[in-house]
Amino acid sequence: MADRISSDHSSVQTVRATLTETTTGVRLEVPSEDRELVPVDEVVRIVLDGDELFAKPERQLGGEDVHIPGVYETPDFARDPRQGTDRLSEWREDENVRLGGSVLLDVVESDFLYGVRSPGETAYYDAREPPSDSLASIAKDLEEQ
């Protein structure tokens, strides 16, 4: 069983991101000084309200800024969101977070597991190791076939 850690644990780094509106919903904009904490064009796990979901952070066109354009039920929906429902938009409405407002992005396991929460809230995460590189490469090869 995985250990549970809280968002205020010393091993969790927290970034203050901005929730902005897009033509298709909302996205999280990562501050430029923290962009190296979020991998670009790789699917990562995102915890929203205790649910482990998936996102594919992207780089702004022609820029260095990083954003998370949505959070989805499966890795496939994160890669191609046309068939999935963006849970980030639902979360914003449920949490009553205003557009242009701050949200906290917790780096639980860099390049693997992140959490999103409202300022002032505490979240709990199942801490575990990401899959080994060899297992991840096998899975990626299978997806491409």
Secondary structure, DSSP 8 states (H G I E B T S, - for coil): --EEEETTSTT-EEEEEEEEE-SSSEEEEE-GGGGGGS-SSS-EEEEETTEEEEE--EE-TTSS-EEE---BSSHHHHHSGGGS--HHHHHHHHHT--TT-EEEEEEEETTTEEEEE-TT---EEEE-----HHHHHHHHHHHH-
